Amino acid sequence: MGASQEVFHTADKLARVAVAELADVVAVEVSELMLHGEAIPPGPFCTSAPLRRAAFHSAPGAAFRPAYAVGEVVRMPAATPYRQSLTDLRPRLIRDLKRDGRWLARESALARAVRAAQAHSLIVMPLVAQGVVLGLVGLYRRADSAPFDGGDLEGATEFADRAARCLDIVRSRMQGRAHARLLQRALLPEVLPSLSALDAAQGHVPTDGTGGEWFDIIPLSSARAALVVGAAEGEGTATAVGMSQLRAMIIALAVQDLAPDEILARLNDVVTRQARKHTASGRRPFDLKYGGSRCLCVVYDPVTGRCTSCAAGASRLMILRPDGVVSAPGSASHPPLGVDDHRYETTEIDVPPGTVLLLDSGGMEEPHPATDATAQRLHQVVSRSGPDGHRILEDVRHVECPDYAPVLLTARTRMLDDKDVARRAVPPDAAAVAGARTWTSRQLTTWKLDELAFTTTLVVSELVTNAIRYSTGPIELRLINDDHTLTCEVSDTNSVTPHLRKAGPNDEGGRGLSIVTELTHHQGTRHTTHGKTVWTEQPHPE
Protein backbone atom coordinates (compact mmCIF):
# COMPACT_ATOMS: atom_id res chain seq x y z
CA MET A 1 0.00 0.00 0.00
CA GLY A 2 3.02 2.31 0.26
CA ALA A 3 2.96 3.47 -3.36
CA SER A 4 -0.84 3.62 -3.45
CA GLN A 5 -0.89 6.22 -0.68
CA GLU A 6 -0.24 8.85 -3.35
CA VAL A 7 -3.49 7.82 -5.06
CA PHE A 8 -5.46 8.16 -1.82
CA HIS A 9 -3.80 11.50 -1.07
CA THR A 10 -4.62 12.88 -4.54
CA ALA A 11 -8.20 11.59 -4.40
CA ASP A 12 -8.64 13.17 -0.97
CA LYS A 13 -7.51 16.57 -2.24
CA LEU A 14 -9.84 16.30 -5.24
CA ALA A 15 -12.78 15.40 -3.00
CA ARG A 16 -12.13 18.43 -0.79
CA VAL A 17 -12.13 20.71 -3.85
CA ALA A 18 -15.41 19.21 -5.08
CA VAL A 19 -17.10 19.67 -1.69
CA ALA A 20 -16.09 23.31 -1.67
CA GLU A 21 -17.29 24.00 -5.22
CA LEU A 22 -19.94 21.50 -6.34
CA ALA A 23 -21.54 19.22 -3.77
CA ASP A 24 -22.36 18.53 -0.15
CA VAL A 25 -20.92 15.01 -0.27
CA VAL A 26 -18.25 13.57 -2.58
CA ALA A 27 -17.07 9.96 -2.95
CA VAL A 28 -14.13 8.97 -5.18
CA GLU A 29 -13.57 5.37 -6.23
CA VAL A 30 -10.51 4.16 -8.17
CA SER A 31 -9.61 0.95 -9.95
CA GLU A 32 -7.73 -1.61 -7.86
CA LEU A 33 -5.37 -2.12 -10.80
CA MET A 34 -4.29 1.48 -10.37
CA LEU A 35 -3.55 0.98 -6.68
CA HIS A 36 -1.22 -1.88 -7.58
CA GLY A 37 0.54 0.11 -10.29
CA GLU A 38 -0.67 -2.30 -12.97
CA ALA A 39 -1.68 -1.39 -16.51
CA ILE A 40 -5.42 -0.76 -16.97
CA PRO A 41 -6.82 -1.94 -20.33
CA PRO A 42 -8.45 0.87 -22.35
CA GLY A 43 -12.17 0.91 -23.02
CA PRO A 44 -15.16 0.27 -20.74
CA PHE A 45 -14.70 -0.62 -17.11
CA CYS A 46 -13.14 -4.04 -16.48
CA THR A 47 -15.47 -5.88 -14.09
CA SER A 48 -12.72 -8.32 -13.08
CA ALA A 49 -10.88 -5.49 -11.29
CA PRO A 50 -13.07 -3.96 -8.56
CA LEU A 51 -13.21 -0.34 -7.49
CA ARG A 52 -12.03 0.76 -4.08
CA ARG A 53 -13.10 3.80 -2.12
CA ALA A 54 -10.21 6.29 -2.36
CA ALA A 55 -11.73 9.36 -0.70
CA PHE A 56 -14.89 10.57 0.99
CA HIS A 57 -15.72 14.10 2.14
CA SER A 58 -18.83 15.98 3.20
CA ALA A 59 -19.58 19.62 3.85
CA PRO A 60 -19.81 20.82 7.47
CA GLY A 61 -23.18 19.78 8.88
CA ALA A 62 -23.77 17.08 6.27
CA ALA A 63 -24.14 14.02 8.49
CA PHE A 64 -23.50 11.49 5.76
CA ARG A 65 -22.18 8.18 7.04
CA PRO A 66 -20.44 6.50 4.08
CA ALA A 67 -21.62 3.10 2.94
CA TYR A 68 -17.97 2.13 2.39
CA ALA A 69 -14.87 3.17 4.28
CA VAL A 70 -11.79 4.43 2.46
CA GLY A 71 -9.88 1.41 1.16
CA GLU A 72 -12.90 -0.91 0.96
CA VAL A 73 -14.14 -2.55 -2.24
CA VAL A 74 -17.24 -0.79 -3.56
CA ARG A 75 -20.07 -2.88 -5.03
CA MET A 76 -21.37 -1.77 -8.42
CA PRO A 77 -24.63 -3.68 -9.10
CA ALA A 78 -26.00 -3.77 -12.62
CA ALA A 79 -28.72 -1.30 -13.66
CA THR A 80 -27.40 1.41 -11.32
CA PRO A 81 -26.14 4.81 -12.49
CA TYR A 82 -22.66 3.84 -11.33
CA ARG A 83 -22.39 0.71 -13.47
CA GLN A 84 -24.11 2.43 -16.41
CA SER A 85 -21.68 5.33 -16.27
CA LEU A 86 -18.71 2.98 -16.17
CA THR A 87 -20.08 1.00 -19.11
CA ASP A 88 -20.84 3.80 -21.58
CA LEU A 89 -18.37 6.32 -20.05
CA ARG A 90 -21.08 9.00 -19.87
CA PRO A 91 -22.16 11.02 -16.82
CA ARG A 92 -25.48 10.49 -15.05
CA LEU A 93 -27.57 13.33 -13.60
CA ILE A 94 -30.36 12.34 -11.20
CA ARG A 95 -32.13 15.48 -10.10
CA ASP A 96 -34.55 13.78 -7.70
CA LEU A 97 -33.44 10.61 -5.95
CA LYS A 98 -36.90 10.07 -4.43
CA ARG A 99 -38.56 10.02 -7.81
CA ASP A 100 -35.81 8.33 -9.81
CA GLY A 101 -34.08 6.24 -7.15
CA ARG A 102 -35.73 2.83 -7.46
CA TRP A 103 -32.28 1.42 -8.34
CA LEU A 104 -31.20 2.10 -4.73
CA ALA A 105 -33.06 -1.05 -3.74
CA ARG A 106 -30.19 -3.01 -5.32
CA GLU A 107 -27.69 -1.29 -2.98
CA SER A 108 -29.14 -1.34 0.53
CA ALA A 109 -26.05 0.05 2.28
CA LEU A 110 -25.97 3.09 0.00
CA ALA A 111 -29.73 3.53 0.28
CA ARG A 112 -29.49 3.74 4.09
CA ALA A 113 -26.66 6.26 3.85
CA VAL A 114 -28.62 8.41 1.36
CA ARG A 115 -31.73 8.42 3.55
CA ALA A 116 -29.74 9.22 6.70
CA ALA A 117 -28.03 12.18 5.03
CA GLN A 118 -31.25 13.38 3.35
CA ALA A 119 -29.46 13.44 0.00
CA HIS A 120 -31.87 14.19 -2.82
CA SER A 121 -29.76 14.79 -5.94
CA LEU A 122 -26.84 12.94 -7.53
CA ILE A 123 -24.26 13.27 -10.32
CA VAL A 124 -22.13 10.27 -11.30
CA MET A 125 -19.03 10.95 -13.39
CA PRO A 126 -16.59 8.37 -14.82
CA LEU A 127 -12.93 9.30 -14.43
CA VAL A 128 -11.38 8.66 -17.85
CA ALA A 129 -7.93 9.65 -19.10
CA GLN A 130 -6.40 8.63 -22.43
CA GLY A 131 -9.23 6.15 -23.00
CA VAL A 132 -8.57 4.38 -19.70
CA VAL A 133 -11.21 4.18 -16.92
CA LEU A 134 -9.44 5.14 -13.70
CA GLY A 135 -12.49 5.26 -11.45
CA LEU A 136 -15.68 7.06 -10.60
CA VAL A 137 -16.80 10.10 -8.64
CA GLY A 138 -20.20 10.50 -6.99
CA LEU A 139 -21.51 14.02 -6.09
CA TYR A 140 -24.48 14.34 -3.70
CA ARG A 141 -26.59 17.27 -2.50
CA ARG A 142 -28.75 17.35 0.59
CA ALA A 143 -32.35 18.46 0.79
CA ASP A 144 -31.38 21.93 2.04
CA SER A 145 -29.37 22.54 -1.17
CA ALA A 146 -30.76 23.10 -4.67
CA PRO A 147 -30.83 19.96 -6.83
CA PHE A 148 -28.24 19.55 -9.54
CA ASP A 149 -29.05 21.01 -12.96
CA GLY A 150 -27.48 21.20 -16.40
CA GLY A 151 -25.03 23.91 -15.36
CA ASP A 152 -23.86 21.79 -12.44
CA LEU A 153 -23.37 18.88 -14.82
CA GLU A 154 -21.06 21.00 -16.98
CA GLY A 155 -19.06 21.99 -13.90
CA ALA A 156 -18.94 18.37 -12.75
CA THR A 157 -17.73 17.28 -16.19
CA GLU A 158 -14.91 19.82 -16.11
CA PHE A 159 -14.02 18.74 -12.57
CA ALA A 160 -13.99 15.05 -13.57
CA ASP A 161 -11.68 15.80 -16.51
CA ARG A 162 -9.24 17.61 -14.23
CA ALA A 163 -9.48 14.90 -11.60
CA ALA A 164 -8.83 12.19 -14.18
CA ARG A 165 -5.74 14.02 -15.47
CA CYS A 166 -4.40 14.37 -11.94
CA LEU A 167 -4.96 10.69 -11.18
CA ASP A 168 -3.46 9.72 -14.54
CA ILE A 169 -0.27 11.58 -13.65
CA VAL A 170 -0.15 9.64 -10.40
CA ARG A 171 -0.83 6.39 -12.29
CA SER A 172 1.99 7.09 -14.75
CA ARG A 173 4.39 7.82 -11.91
CA MET A 174 3.35 4.63 -10.11
CA GLN A 175 3.83 2.55 -13.24
CA GLY A 176 7.21 4.18 -13.81
CA ARG A 177 8.22 3.31 -10.27
CA ALA A 178 6.93 -0.24 -10.66
CA HIS A 179 8.96 -0.67 -13.86
CA ALA A 180 11.96 0.89 -12.14
CA ARG A 181 11.69 -1.53 -9.22
CA LEU A 182 11.46 -4.49 -11.60
CA LEU A 183 14.58 -3.27 -13.37
CA GLN A 184 16.23 -2.56 -10.02
CA ARG A 185 15.61 -6.10 -8.77
CA ALA A 186 17.07 -7.48 -11.99
CA LEU A 187 20.20 -5.34 -11.59
CA LEU A 188 20.84 -5.90 -7.88
CA PRO A 189 22.94 -8.89 -6.80
CA GLU A 190 20.73 -11.96 -6.33
CA VAL A 191 23.10 -13.41 -3.73
CA LEU A 192 25.83 -11.59 -1.84
CA PRO A 193 29.23 -13.29 -2.19
CA SER A 194 30.54 -15.63 0.50
CA LEU A 195 33.85 -14.18 1.71
CA SER A 196 36.38 -14.94 4.40
CA ALA A 197 36.20 -11.33 5.57
CA LEU A 198 32.46 -11.19 6.25
CA ASP A 199 29.71 -13.37 7.59
CA ALA A 200 25.89 -13.22 7.46
CA ALA A 201 25.77 -10.35 4.94
CA GLN A 202 22.25 -9.09 4.12
CA GLY A 203 20.92 -6.14 2.16
CA HIS A 204 17.61 -4.28 1.95
CA VAL A 205 16.18 -1.70 -0.44
CA PRO A 206 12.88 0.08 0.40
CA THR A 207 9.85 -1.50 -1.23
CA ASP A 208 8.39 1.92 -1.98
CA GLY A 209 11.68 3.42 -3.13
CA THR A 210 12.47 5.21 -6.37
CA GLY A 211 14.28 2.33 -8.09
CA GLY A 212 17.64 4.08 -7.73
CA GLU A 213 18.73 2.41 -4.49
CA TRP A 214 21.40 -0.30 -4.42
CA PHE A 215 23.76 -2.24 -2.19
CA ASP A 216 26.77 -4.38 -3.02
CA ILE A 217 29.65 -6.37 -1.58
CA ILE A 218 32.70 -6.46 -3.84
CA PRO A 219 35.52 -9.01 -3.31
CA LEU A 220 38.91 -7.28 -3.34
CA SER A 221 42.49 -8.43 -3.37
CA SER A 222 44.19 -9.81 -0.25
CA ALA A 223 40.90 -11.20 1.17
CA ARG A 224 39.50 -7.68 1.61
CA ALA A 225 35.92 -6.65 0.83
CA ALA A 226 34.20 -3.43 -0.19
CA LEU A 227 30.69 -2.79 1.17
CA VAL A 228 28.63 -0.21 -0.72
CA VAL A 229 25.18 1.34 -0.37
CA GLY A 230 23.83 4.17 -2.47
CA ALA A 231 20.81 5.90 -3.95
CA ALA A 232 20.67 7.58 -7.34
CA GLU A 233 18.75 10.84 -7.59
CA GLY A 234 15.31 10.89 -9.19
CA GLU A 235 12.69 8.22 -9.77
CA GLY A 236 11.50 5.91 -12.50
CA THR A 237 13.19 3.72 -15.08
CA ALA A 238 15.85 6.31 -15.92
CA THR A 239 16.87 6.37 -12.26
CA ALA A 240 17.22 2.58 -12.18
CA VAL A 241 19.43 2.80 -15.29
CA GLY A 242 21.48 5.53 -13.63
CA MET A 243 21.81 3.36 -10.53
CA SER A 244 23.14 0.45 -12.58
CA GLN A 245 25.72 2.71 -14.20
CA LEU A 246 26.87 4.15 -10.87
CA ARG A 247 27.10 0.62 -9.43
CA ALA A 248 29.11 -0.60 -12.43
CA MET A 249 31.50 2.36 -12.14
CA ILE A 250 32.08 1.67 -8.44
CA ILE A 251 32.80 -2.01 -9.10
CA ALA A 252 35.25 -1.07 -11.88
CA LEU A 253 37.03 1.41 -9.60
CA ALA A 254 37.03 -0.83 -6.52
CA VAL A 255 38.66 -3.81 -8.25
CA GLN A 256 41.49 -1.47 -9.26
CA ASP A 257 42.39 -1.44 -5.53
CA LEU A 258 41.54 2.23 -5.07
CA ALA A 259 40.80 3.52 -1.58
CA PRO A 260 37.21 4.62 -0.77
CA ASP A 261 38.06 8.32 -1.02
CA GLU A 262 39.67 7.79 -4.44
CA ILE A 263 36.65 5.77 -5.61
CA LEU A 264 34.21 8.53 -4.67
CA ALA A 265 36.49 11.28 -5.99
CA ARG A 266 36.69 9.64 -9.43
CA LEU A 267 33.01 8.80 -9.39
CA ASN A 268 32.21 12.41 -8.51
CA ASP A 269 34.43 13.58 -11.37
CA VAL A 270 32.53 11.39 -13.86
CA VAL A 271 29.16 12.55 -12.51
CA THR A 272 30.19 16.20 -12.64
CA ARG A 273 31.48 15.85 -16.21
CA GLN A 274 28.25 14.19 -17.31
CA ALA A 275 26.16 16.92 -15.68
CA ARG A 276 28.15 19.65 -17.41
CA LYS A 277 27.97 17.84 -20.74
CA HIS A 278 24.21 17.45 -20.55
CA THR A 279 23.73 21.04 -19.40
CA ALA A 280 25.77 22.34 -22.33
CA SER A 281 23.85 20.21 -24.83
CA GLY A 282 20.50 21.20 -23.32
CA ARG A 283 19.31 17.61 -23.04
CA ARG A 284 19.88 14.48 -20.98
CA PRO A 285 19.72 11.06 -22.68
CA PHE A 286 16.81 9.15 -21.12
CA ASP A 287 16.68 11.98 -18.55
CA LEU A 288 19.51 10.35 -16.60
CA LYS A 289 20.43 12.39 -13.55
CA TYR A 290 23.41 11.44 -11.42
CA GLY A 291 23.92 14.68 -9.51
CA GLY A 292 22.65 14.54 -5.94
CA SER A 293 23.20 10.78 -5.59
CA ARG A 294 24.33 9.39 -2.23
CA CYS A 295 26.93 6.69 -1.69
CA LEU A 296 28.80 5.09 1.21
CA CYS A 297 31.84 2.89 0.57
CA VAL A 298 33.55 0.85 3.29
CA VAL A 299 36.61 -1.37 2.74
CA TYR A 300 37.29 -4.00 5.40
CA ASP A 301 40.64 -5.79 5.77
CA PRO A 302 40.35 -9.12 7.66
CA VAL A 303 44.13 -9.29 8.20
CA THR A 304 44.34 -6.03 10.17
CA GLY A 305 40.68 -5.72 11.26
CA ARG A 306 40.53 -2.18 9.89
CA CYS A 307 37.56 -0.44 8.25
CA THR A 308 38.22 2.45 5.88
CA SER A 309 35.11 4.41 4.90
CA CYS A 310 34.08 7.44 2.88
CA ALA A 311 30.61 8.85 2.16
CA ALA A 312 29.02 11.23 -0.32
CA GLY A 313 25.77 12.68 1.00
CA ALA A 314 23.99 11.91 4.26
CA SER A 315 25.02 8.25 4.50
CA ARG A 316 26.27 6.74 7.73
CA LEU A 317 28.14 3.72 9.11
CA MET A 318 27.09 2.24 12.44
CA ILE A 319 29.15 -0.33 14.32
CA LEU A 320 27.84 -2.87 16.83
CA ARG A 321 30.76 -4.44 18.68
CA PRO A 322 30.59 -7.93 20.20
CA ASP A 323 30.24 -6.42 23.70
CA GLY A 324 27.01 -4.65 22.60
CA VAL A 325 28.49 -1.15 22.33
CA VAL A 326 27.06 0.79 19.37
CA SER A 327 28.96 3.65 17.77
CA ALA A 328 28.84 5.78 14.66
CA PRO A 329 32.41 6.76 13.70
CA GLY A 330 32.69 10.46 13.10
CA SER A 331 33.55 11.22 9.51
CA ALA A 332 34.09 14.24 7.32
CA SER A 333 30.94 15.71 5.79
CA HIS A 334 30.89 15.51 2.00
CA PRO A 335 28.14 16.71 -0.37
CA PRO A 336 26.27 14.31 -2.65
CA LEU A 337 27.85 13.25 -5.92
CA GLY A 338 28.00 15.83 -8.67
CA VAL A 339 27.30 18.84 -6.47
CA ASP A 340 30.80 20.30 -6.86
CA ASP A 341 34.47 19.37 -7.07
CA HIS A 342 35.35 18.20 -3.61
CA ARG A 343 38.27 16.58 -1.80
CA TYR A 344 37.10 13.40 -0.13
CA GLU A 345 38.60 12.13 3.11
CA THR A 346 38.50 8.66 4.63
CA THR A 347 37.76 7.54 8.17
CA GLU A 348 39.66 4.56 9.59
CA ILE A 349 38.61 2.47 12.56
CA ASP A 350 39.78 -0.87 13.91
CA VAL A 351 37.05 -3.35 14.81
CA PRO A 352 37.29 -6.71 16.59
CA PRO A 353 36.05 -9.91 14.91
CA GLY A 354 32.31 -10.43 15.29
CA THR A 355 31.52 -6.73 14.87
CA VAL A 356 28.32 -6.00 12.95
CA LEU A 357 28.63 -3.25 10.32
CA LEU A 358 25.44 -1.42 9.36
CA LEU A 359 25.63 0.75 6.26
CA ASP A 360 22.74 3.19 5.92
CA SER A 361 22.30 5.30 2.79
CA GLY A 362 20.14 7.80 4.67
CA GLY A 363 16.72 8.93 3.55
CA MET A 364 17.29 12.67 3.62
CA GLU A 365 19.96 15.17 2.79
CA GLU A 366 21.61 17.36 5.35
CA PRO A 367 20.85 19.90 6.61
CA HIS A 368 17.54 18.50 7.77
CA PRO A 369 15.95 19.07 11.21
CA ALA A 370 15.15 15.37 11.54
CA THR A 371 18.65 14.09 10.70
CA ASP A 372 19.99 14.14 14.26
CA ALA A 373 16.77 12.67 15.63
CA THR A 374 16.96 9.87 13.05
CA ALA A 375 20.55 9.09 14.03
CA GLN A 376 19.59 8.91 17.71
CA ARG A 377 16.62 6.69 16.92
CA LEU A 378 18.83 4.38 14.84
CA HIS A 379 21.34 4.17 17.70
CA GLN A 380 18.56 3.08 20.07
CA VAL A 381 17.15 0.52 17.63
CA VAL A 382 20.53 -1.07 16.83
CA SER A 383 21.43 -1.21 20.54
CA ARG A 384 18.19 -3.05 21.26
CA SER A 385 18.39 -5.41 18.27
CA GLY A 386 21.54 -7.27 19.32
CA PRO A 387 24.10 -8.90 17.01
CA ASP A 388 21.56 -10.58 14.70
CA GLY A 389 21.92 -8.84 11.31
CA HIS A 390 18.48 -9.97 10.12
CA ARG A 391 16.79 -8.53 13.21
CA ILE A 392 18.74 -5.28 12.84
CA LEU A 393 17.46 -4.92 9.27
CA GLU A 394 13.88 -5.63 10.31
CA ASP A 395 14.00 -3.19 13.23
CA VAL A 396 15.70 -0.38 11.30
CA ARG A 397 13.23 -0.80 8.42
CA HIS A 398 10.41 0.12 10.79
CA VAL A 399 12.05 3.24 12.23
CA GLU A 400 9.38 5.92 12.00
CA CYS A 401 11.11 9.10 10.92
CA PRO A 402 9.98 11.58 8.25
CA ASP A 403 11.32 10.97 4.74
CA TYR A 404 13.45 8.06 5.97
CA ALA A 405 13.54 5.19 3.47
CA PRO A 406 17.14 4.00 3.44
CA VAL A 407 19.15 1.32 1.70
CA LEU A 408 20.63 -0.97 4.35
CA LEU A 409 23.49 -3.46 4.36
CA THR A 410 24.69 -5.48 7.33
CA ALA A 411 27.59 -7.89 7.71
CA ARG A 412 29.54 -9.43 10.58
CA THR A 413 33.31 -9.09 10.39
CA ARG A 414 35.75 -11.97 10.58
CA MET A 415 39.52 -11.88 11.01
CA LEU A 416 42.04 -14.30 9.57
CA ASP A 417 44.07 -16.25 12.12
CA ASP A 418 47.73 -15.37 12.43
CA LYS A 419 48.56 -18.87 11.20
CA ASP A 420 46.81 -18.07 7.91
CA VAL A 421 49.08 -15.09 7.15
CA ALA A 422 52.83 -15.51 6.60
CA ARG A 423 55.37 -12.71 6.07
CA ARG A 424 59.02 -12.66 5.10
CA ALA A 425 61.39 -9.74 4.67
CA VAL A 426 63.46 -10.15 1.53
CA PRO A 427 66.88 -8.45 1.29
CA PRO A 428 67.55 -6.55 -1.97
CA ASP A 429 69.94 -9.20 -3.24
CA ALA A 430 69.40 -11.54 -6.19
CA ALA A 431 70.68 -14.40 -4.06
CA ALA A 432 67.63 -13.98 -1.80
CA VAL A 433 65.27 -15.23 -4.50
CA ALA A 434 66.12 -18.88 -3.86
CA GLY A 435 65.47 -18.44 -0.13
CA ALA A 436 62.08 -16.87 -0.88
CA ARG A 437 61.13 -19.85 -3.05
CA THR A 438 62.18 -22.33 -0.37
CA TRP A 439 60.30 -20.45 2.35
CA THR A 440 57.18 -20.34 0.15
CA SER A 441 57.30 -24.07 -0.52
CA ARG A 442 57.61 -24.87 3.19
CA GLN A 443 54.72 -22.57 4.06
CA LEU A 444 52.44 -24.20 1.50
CA THR A 445 53.34 -27.59 2.92
CA THR A 446 52.30 -26.31 6.36
CA TRP A 447 48.97 -25.21 4.88
CA LYS A 448 48.61 -28.53 3.01
CA LEU A 449 48.61 -26.73 -0.32
CA ASP A 450 51.44 -28.70 -1.92
CA GLU A 451 49.52 -28.82 -5.21
CA LEU A 452 50.07 -25.07 -5.55
CA ALA A 453 53.76 -25.17 -4.63
CA PHE A 454 55.16 -25.39 -8.17
CA THR A 455 53.16 -22.47 -9.61
CA THR A 456 53.45 -20.33 -6.49
CA THR A 457 57.24 -20.62 -6.27
CA LEU A 458 57.48 -19.60 -9.92
CA VAL A 459 55.29 -16.57 -9.19
CA VAL A 460 57.34 -15.67 -6.11
CA SER A 461 60.56 -15.98 -8.07
CA GLU A 462 59.32 -13.60 -10.77
CA LEU A 463 57.79 -10.99 -8.46
CA VAL A 464 60.70 -10.93 -6.01
CA THR A 465 63.21 -10.70 -8.86
CA ASN A 466 61.35 -7.68 -10.31
CA ALA A 467 61.20 -6.01 -6.89
CA ILE A 468 64.93 -6.47 -6.35
CA ARG A 469 65.71 -5.21 -9.85
CA TYR A 470 63.53 -2.09 -9.89
CA SER A 471 63.36 -0.91 -6.25
CA THR A 472 65.94 0.18 -3.71
CA GLY A 473 64.12 -0.06 -0.37
CA PRO A 474 62.85 -2.93 1.78
CA ILE A 475 60.90 -5.78 0.17
CA GLU A 476 58.24 -7.90 1.86
CA LEU A 477 56.76 -11.20 0.72
CA ARG A 478 53.35 -12.07 2.18
CA LEU A 479 51.15 -15.14 1.72
CA ILE A 480 47.46 -15.14 2.72
CA ASN A 481 45.50 -18.38 2.96
CA ASP A 482 41.77 -17.70 3.34
CA ASP A 483 38.83 -20.07 2.93
CA HIS A 484 38.96 -20.22 -0.85
CA THR A 485 42.07 -18.49 -2.17
CA LEU A 486 45.84 -18.35 -1.84
CA THR A 487 47.14 -14.80 -2.23
CA CYS A 488 50.79 -14.03 -2.92
CA GLU A 489 52.00 -10.44 -2.42
CA VAL A 490 55.31 -8.71 -2.94
CA SER A 491 55.62 -5.13 -1.65
CA ASP A 492 58.41 -2.69 -2.47
CA THR A 493 59.13 1.05 -2.47
CA ASN A 494 58.85 1.59 -6.23
CA SER A 495 55.45 3.13 -7.06
CA VAL A 496 55.66 2.36 -10.79
CA THR A 497 53.01 -0.18 -11.88
CA PRO A 498 54.42 -3.13 -13.86
CA HIS A 499 52.84 -3.51 -17.28
CA LEU A 500 52.36 -6.68 -19.24
CA ARG A 501 54.01 -6.56 -22.64
CA LYS A 502 54.46 -9.03 -25.47
CA ALA A 503 58.08 -10.13 -25.80
CA GLY A 504 59.56 -10.59 -29.25
CA PRO A 505 60.87 -13.99 -30.41
CA ASN A 506 64.49 -12.89 -29.91
CA ASP A 507 64.02 -11.02 -26.59
CA GLU A 508 65.82 -12.53 -23.62
CA GLY A 509 63.40 -11.01 -21.07
CA GLY A 510 59.91 -9.57 -20.82
CA ARG A 511 58.05 -12.85 -20.37
CA GLY A 512 57.87 -12.92 -16.59
CA LEU A 513 54.52 -11.18 -16.11
CA SER A 514 53.05 -13.19 -18.98
CA ILE A 515 54.00 -16.37 -17.13
CA VAL A 516 52.52 -15.01 -13.89
CA THR A 517 49.28 -14.16 -15.69
CA GLU A 518 49.02 -17.66 -17.14
CA LEU A 519 49.69 -19.36 -13.80
CA THR A 520 47.33 -17.35 -11.59
CA HIS A 521 43.61 -16.66 -11.54
CA HIS A 522 43.76 -12.92 -10.74
CA GLN A 523 46.61 -10.46 -10.47
CA GLY A 524 47.04 -6.73 -9.94
CA THR A 525 48.86 -3.84 -8.28
CA ARG A 526 47.81 -1.92 -5.20
CA HIS A 527 49.52 1.38 -4.45
CA THR A 528 50.48 2.13 -0.85
CA THR A 529 51.87 5.14 1.01
CA HIS A 530 55.38 3.68 0.70
CA GLY A 531 55.24 2.22 -2.80
CA LYS A 532 53.20 -0.62 -4.22
CA THR A 533 52.08 -4.20 -3.67
CA VAL A 534 51.91 -6.63 -6.59
CA TRP A 535 49.53 -9.50 -5.82
CA THR A 536 48.25 -12.69 -7.39
CA GLU A 537 45.43 -15.07 -6.47
CA GLN A 538 45.01 -18.79 -7.01
CA PRO A 539 41.95 -20.80 -6.01
CA HIS A 540 42.41 -23.70 -3.65
CA PRO A 541 42.60 -27.08 -5.41
CA GLU A 542 39.34 -28.97 -5.30
HELIX and SHEET records of a PDB file:
HELIX    1   1 GLN A    5  GLU A   21  1                                  17    
HELIX    2   2 GLU A   32  LEU A   35  1                                   4    
HELIX    3   3 PRO A   81  ASP A   88  1                                   8    
HELIX    4   4 ARG A  102  ARG A  106  5                                   5    
HELIX    5   5 SER A  108  ALA A  117  1                                  10    
HELIX    6   6 GLY A  150  LEU A  187  1                                  38    
HELIX    7   7 SER A  221  ALA A  223  5                                   3    
HELIX    8   8 THR A  237  ALA A  254  1                                  18    
HELIX    9   9 PRO A  260  SER A  281  1                                  22    
HELIX   10  10 PRO A  285  ASP A  287  5                                   3    
HELIX   11  11 THR A  371  SER A  385  1                                  15    
HELIX   12  12 GLY A  389  ARG A  397  1                                   9    
HELIX   13  13 ASP A  418  ASP A  420  5                                   3    
HELIX   14  14 ALA A  432  THR A  446  1                                  15    
HELIX   15  15 ASP A  450  LEU A  452  5                                   3    
HELIX   16  16 ALA A  453  TYR A  470  1                                  18    
HELIX   17  17 GLY A  512  LEU A  519  1                                   8    
SHEET    1   A 6 VAL A  73  VAL A  74  0                                        
SHEET    2   A 6 LEU A  51  SER A  58 -1                                        
SHEET    3   A 6 VAL A  25  SER A  31 -1                                        
SHEET    4   A 6 VAL A 132  ARG A 142 -1                                        
SHEET    5   A 6 ALA A 119  ALA A 129 -1                                        
SHEET    6   A 6 ARG A  92  ILE A  94 -1                                        
SHEET    1   B 5 LEU A 198  HIS A 204  0                                        
SHEET    2   B 5 LEU A 408  THR A 413 -1                                        
SHEET    3   B 5 VAL A 356  ASP A 360 -1                                        
SHEET    4   B 5 ARG A 316  LEU A 320 -1                                        
SHEET    5   B 5 VAL A 326  SER A 327 -1                                        
SHEET    1   C 5 GLU A 213  PRO A 219  0                                        
SHEET    2   C 5 ALA A 225  ALA A 231 -1                                        
SHEET    3   C 5 ARG A 294  ASP A 301 -1                                        
SHEET    4   C 5 ARG A 306  ALA A 312 -1                                        
SHEET    5   C 5 THR A 347  ASP A 350 -1                                        
SHEET    1   D 5 VAL A 421  VAL A 426  0                                        
SHEET    2   D 5 ILE A 475  ASN A 481 -1                                        
SHEET    3   D 5 THR A 485  ASP A 492 -1                                        
SHEET    4   D 5 GLY A 531  PRO A 539 -1                                        
SHEET    5   D 5 HIS A 522  THR A 528 -1                                        
END                                                                             
